[in-house]
Amino acid sequence: MTFEPPIHWNDYEDIAMKLYERFGDDFNEGRIYRIRFTDLHKWILEIPNFAGTAEQSNEGHLEMIQSTWVYEWRDSQKK
């Protein structure tokens, strides 16, 4: 069993990777940008080892996570 450090709101790449692992190619770039922040917020809070609280979130975090998720998705398309 490997130790995974806790994930916080500003760990954008870690969150984006976890979301990509969970949803894979179910969401392409266009769909990721159309996700409601309420849904994105809920999915982030469901990530195992996520240590942030709902109250610590803000729109800036969600926007960064969303765009980082798009970069994760784009990178996976190149392989």
C-alpha positions, 0 to 999 in steps of 0.5 A: 500500500502506497502513501498518498499525501492529502490533496487540497484545493490548490493541487490542480494537477492532482485533482485534474488527474483524479478526475481524468482517472475517474471519467476518462474520455467520457468528457472531452474538452468541450464537455469539460468546459460545460460542466456545472461548477456545482457538479465539479465541486461535488466530484472533487469532494468525492476524491479519495484523500481529498483534504479540502472542505467545501467552504475552502473552494472558490470560483478561481479554484474551480476554473483552474481545476477545469482548465487543468483537466482539459490539459490532462485530457489533451495530453492523453489524446496524444498517446 
